[in-house]
């Protein structure tokens, strides 16, 4: 897999029927190791190991209803009060982070109303703090640590 702009983590990998899989510690199951999944697994480990988000408060590929349609958000981290805190949109390393990607996570956030958004392709990361009252946002220099 492509080297990413995250610390290295010890993932459990296996080959089954010629396909590589990674064990997802959040979903407690083996999943196909696609480039996007590689980024998602790194983002989750980064939140848990570097930013103190408890694994038990993280949801992966959670379904959200958007205009009557089921969509899956990549990662949703909750605060210690169990309220949604950080929404993460992951793209494969070869996918550029464009306005379209920000529009996608913003649509998901219409349903969730989280205060922080993170968009990453594993190479570039953009985190912002949302001000829902003023309908504005501010880019942050790094992902907030959970306190």
C-alpha positions as CSV (number, residue, x, y, z in Angstrom):
1,X,0.0,0.0,0.0
2,X,0.9,3.6,-0.6
3,X,2.9,5.2,2.3
4,X,0.8,7.9,4.0
5,X,1.3,11.1,6.0
6,X,0.4,9.4,9.3
7,X,2.5,7.6,11.8
8,X,3.0,3.9,11.1
9,X,0.7,1.5,12.9
10,X,0.7,-2.3,13.4
11,X,-2.2,-3.4,11.3
12,X,-3.3,-7.0,11.1
13,X,-3.3,-8.1,7.4
14,X,-4.2,-11.4,5.7
15,X,-4.6,-12.7,2.2
16,X,-7.8,-14.6,1.4
17,X,-8.5,-15.9,-2.1
18,X,-5.8,-13.6,-3.5
19,X,-7.2,-10.4,-1.9
20,X,-5.6,-8.5,1.0
21,X,-7.7,-7.8,4.0
22,X,-7.2,-5.7,7.1
23,X,-8.8,-6.3,10.5
24,X,-10.9,-3.3,11.4
25,X,-10.6,-3.0,15.2
26,X,-13.7,-0.8,15.4
27,X,-16.0,-3.0,13.3
28,X,-14.4,-6.2,14.7
29,X,-14.2,-7.8,11.3
30,X,-11.9,-8.3,8.3
31,X,-12.5,-5.9,5.4
32,X,-11.0,-5.6,1.9
33,X,-7.8,-3.5,1.9
34,X,-8.6,-0.8,-0.7
35,X,-6.6,2.4,-0.9
36,X,-9.5,4.3,0.8
37,X,-9.7,1.7,3.5
38,X,-5.9,2.1,4.1
39,X,-6.5,5.8,4.7
40,X,-9.6,5.1,6.9
41,X,-7.6,2.6,9.1
42,X,-4.8,5.1,9.5
43,X,-7.2,8.0,10.3
44,X,-8.9,5.9,13.0
45,X,-5.6,4.8,14.6
46,X,-4.4,8.4,14.5
47,X,-7.6,9.5,16.4
48,X,-7.2,6.7,19.0
49,X,-3.4,6.7,19.5
50,X,-2.4,10.3,18.8
51,X,-5.6,12.3,19.7
52,X,-7.0,10.3,22.7
53,X,-10.4,9.4,21.1
54,X,-11.6,6.2,22.7
55,X,-12.1,3.4,20.2
56,X,-15.4,2.6,21.8
57,X,-16.7,6.1,20.8
58,X,-15.8,5.8,17.1
59,X,-18.2,4.6,14.4
60,X,-16.9,3.5,11.0
61,X,-19.1,3.6,7.9
62,X,-22.1,4.8,9.8
63,X,-25.3,5.2,7.9
64,X,-26.8,8.7,7.8
65,X,-30.1,9.6,6.1
66,X,-29.7,12.4,3.6
67,X,-32.7,13.5,1.6
68,X,-34.4,10.2,2.2
69,X,-31.3,8.2,1.0
70,X,-28.9,6.2,3.1
71,X,-25.3,7.4,2.9
72,X,-22.3,6.1,4.7
73,X,-19.9,8.5,6.5
74,X,-16.4,7.2,6.8
75,X,-15.7,7.9,10.5
76,X,-17.7,9.6,13.3
77,X,-15.9,10.2,16.6
78,X,-17.9,11.0,19.6
79,X,-16.9,13.0,22.7
80,X,-16.8,11.5,26.1
81,X,-20.3,12.8,26.6
82,X,-21.3,10.5,23.6
83,X,-22.2,13.5,21.5
84,X,-20.9,13.4,17.8
85,X,-17.7,15.5,17.8
86,X,-15.6,14.9,14.7
87,X,-16.7,13.7,11.2
88,X,-14.0,12.3,8.9
89,X,-14.2,11.9,5.2
90,X,-11.4,9.6,3.7
91,X,-10.4,9.4,0.1
92,X,-7.8,7.2,-1.6
93,X,-4.3,8.8,-1.8
94,X,-4.7,9.4,-5.6
95,X,-7.9,11.3,-5.1
96,X,-7.3,15.0,-4.7
97,X,-9.0,17.0,-2.0
98,X,-11.3,19.2,-3.9
99,X,-14.3,21.4,-3.2
100,X,-16.5,18.4,-4.1
101,X,-15.0,16.5,-1.2
102,X,-15.7,19.3,1.2
103,X,-19.3,19.6,-0.2
104,X,-19.8,15.8,0.5
105,X,-18.7,16.0,4.1
106,X,-20.7,19.3,4.6
107,X,-23.9,17.4,3.3
108,X,-23.3,14.6,5.8
109,X,-22.8,17.2,8.5
110,X,-26.2,18.8,7.8
111,X,-27.7,15.6,9.4
112,X,-25.1,15.3,12.2
113,X,-24.2,18.9,13.2
114,X,-20.7,18.0,14.5
115,X,-18.3,20.8,15.6
116,X,-15.2,19.4,13.8
117,X,-14.7,18.1,10.2
118,X,-11.6,16.3,8.9
119,X,-11.0,15.5,5.2
120,X,-8.0,13.4,4.3
121,X,-6.5,11.4,1.5
122,X,-3.8,10.1,3.7
123,X,-1.3,12.6,2.2
124,X,-3.1,15.8,2.9
125,X,-5.3,16.5,5.9
126,X,-7.7,19.4,6.4
127,X,-9.5,19.9,9.7
128,X,-11.9,22.7,10.4
129,X,-14.1,23.9,13.3
130,X,-17.7,24.6,12.5
131,X,-19.7,27.5,13.7
132,X,-23.3,26.4,13.0
133,X,-24.9,29.6,14.2
134,X,-22.9,31.8,11.9
135,X,-22.8,29.1,9.2
136,X,-19.0,29.4,8.9
137,X,-15.9,27.5,9.6
138,X,-12.2,28.0,10.5
139,X,-9.4,25.7,9.3
140,X,-7.3,24.4,12.2
141,X,-3.6,23.7,12.2
142,X,-4.2,20.2,13.5
143,X,-6.9,17.7,14.7
144,X,-8.1,18.6,18.2
145,X,-7.1,16.3,21.0
146,X,-10.0,14.8,22.9
147,X,-10.0,16.1,26.5
